Amino acid sequence: MAQTVIMPKLGQTVEESTIVKWHKQEGNLIAKGDILFEIETDKAVLEVESFFEGTLLKIIVAEGVTVPVTTPVAFIGKQGEPIPDVPPIPTQPRPAVAALPAAPTGQPAAPVPMPVKDAQPAPADGTPASASVIPKQKPISPRARRLLKEYPINPDPIVGTGPGKRVTEKDVLAYLDAKNYHQLRITPTAKILALKEGIDILSLEPTATRITVEMIKRAVAEKPKAMSKIRQIIARRLTRSFTSIPHFYVTVSTDMTALLNFRKELKKVGQAYSVTDFIMKATALALAQFPVVNSTTDGQSIRWHSRVHLGMAVDMKEGLVVPVIRDADIISFDELHARSMRLILKARAGKLLPNEMTGSTFTISNMGMLDVDHFTAIINPGESAILAISSIRETPVVRKDRIVIRSIMAMTLSSDHRLVDGAMAARFAHQIKAYLEDIELWKSMTLS
């Protein structure tokens, strides 16, 4: 009997996923543990292994299609084995979206759906649909429609003079003359590409009299594209956070000179820790001392988190993901380092599980490796603060009436002002600073 491959449920909050890529095709032999396909959840892109062996008899859900978890997506069995009947698959296409409006300076852009290329229905006269941008509802005569297939233009602005404002062949020709279309010089290859991609050459640079393939390619590259599920989720979550949480910011400069020198000494004896490791541990210890910062509020009640689960932002091509180091305040420094390295590697390989990206109580965003002097971060929904770490700079400072060069790092705490007031935010940030500058503390954690 053929075995049913279902869309897995990866995490308590995952209700649907999109098949990004099939690694196997119908007719391929499958062994247990083979990667069948990749899926995109609202958290990450993950590989799905086969629990069965045999032949991939049938793929039910194609690439790019979103279905609920536990939905059948394929069948594996013996070659020639009958395939069970499957009810209609409740698919959900990617949302259509429009070009994003410009956001005010310093404000995140609100997520706006972006359009995907619509499949055009065949005209009533039986001719194949044109690749040109022809609105579905605009009444166009068959002869005008055939004529439009020869010209890479958008017919939407054409005013119809036929019955019911129907666009006629005469209207198309008049529009072309009015727009001086025939004065444009377009290469044959550029025209073919424009027709294929639905590019209106009349919308290109108004001073251009020669339309080239490069111009068409630029227009194609500028066409709105559907956002990935991850980017859509990021946009929704951060917009909701920024517009519903009153953010305020406190920046503290930390002298990292002694810690950087101590880190070099540790490297010489085979103990390689990142600067982020020290920042995470210092933050976790400070959170244990400032429980309000490790809490959340809905504006009416406060919920304290008794455990410190640190989220660390990791940059990926699709966008930031935030793996979570649980119990960061009570685990050893070596264990924190090992967990963070393991999670970072999994994140960059696209192998994080949803439960490894949920449940954080505080997040750290470190852009120190990106040559950044200062930045502010948006609070991760479900938390009350986030720490933004900037690059370490060699800076002249005054020490005992002398100007000396020190390695200074700016830390900016974004806080929910409903829960955390300015004085508390300052004390919390200075506690992290105190821990980072306390070399005896780090010696006790690393040299014992």
Buried (B, 14 or more C-beta within 10 A) or exposed (E): EBBBBBBBBBBEEBEBBBBBEBEBEEEEEBEEEBEBBBBBBBBBBBBBEBEBBBBBBBBBBEEBBBBBBEBBBBBBBEEEBEEEEEEEBEBEEBBEBEEBEEEEEEEBEBBEBBBBBEEBEEBEEEEEBBBBBBEEEEBBBEEBBBBBBEBBBBBEEBEBEBEEEBBBBBBBBBBBEEBEBEEBEBBEEBBBBBBEBBBBBBEBEEEEEEBBBEBBBEBBEEBBEBBBBBBBBBBBBBBEBBEEBEBBBBBBBBBBBBBBEBBEEBEEEEBEBBBBBBBBBBBBBBBBEBEBBBBBBEEEEBEEBEBBBBBBBBBBEBBBBBBBBBBBBEBEBEEBBBBBBEBBEBBBEBEBBBBBBBEBBBBBBBBBEEEBEEBBBBBBBBBBBBBBBBBBBEBEEEEEEEEEEBBBBBBBBBBBBBBBEEEBBBBBBBBBBBBBBBEEBBEEBBEE
